[in-house]
Amino acid sequence: MSYITTINNQTYTVTTEKNGQQRKITLNGDELTIDWRQLASLVADAKGSIFQGGRYSLLIAGKSYEVYARQITKAGEKDSQFYEIQIAGQRFEIKVEDERTKKLAGLARGGTHAGEAIVQAPMPGLVINIPLEVGTQVEHGQTVAVLEAMKMENDLSSPISGTIKEIRVSKGQTVDLGQVLVVIEGSH
């Protein structure tokens, strides 16, 4: 599973295998073997809620660290998780986003130029539905293509309100990352 992490406005890509104490991770292309163990979990709050985190022992490249981590909540950030991490006497706030979710969200924000918007494949996959036709009026956020990738259906929505100008793929077609699927002419 790949994650995008942001620490002090610096972004890193972290790829990790399934949960376990000893695992390999890839950090911006560099593979590391880590060994980590939870020493103590967080206690419940006054309402009985238990939050993710605790005290951990972390071994990276022969160096041992004691890490305190807890999940924190940030207003208006429903698609990301935030953690407070204390390691070697320093405190960090880390934003963690699932790479797939971040790519899908980025497509909804970008791709506009000269009154047009493009909807691109956020990852390689199979087009399983194009629910609309050229000339159809669409609203911002309306599904214009459905892509199956990683055994999941992904609704790809229009980043603007307008009219479908071009459909460059068809149902059953395999597409590559970044391939243009639909072009939308913005409403004036």
TAVEN-V851609 format. One line per field, one symbol per residue. phi: phi as a letter, one per 40 degrees, with the letter a starting at -180 (. if undefined). A space follows every 50 residues. Layout:
phi=???
This chain:
phi=.bbbbbbfgbbbbbbbcddicbabbbbfgccbbbbbaccacccccccgcb cchibbbbbbfgbbbbbbbacbbbcgbccbbbbcbbafgbbbbbcbbcdc cccccccccbgbafgbbbbbccacabcbabcbbdgccbbdgccbabbcaf gbcbcbbccacibccabcbbdgccbcdgccbabbcccc
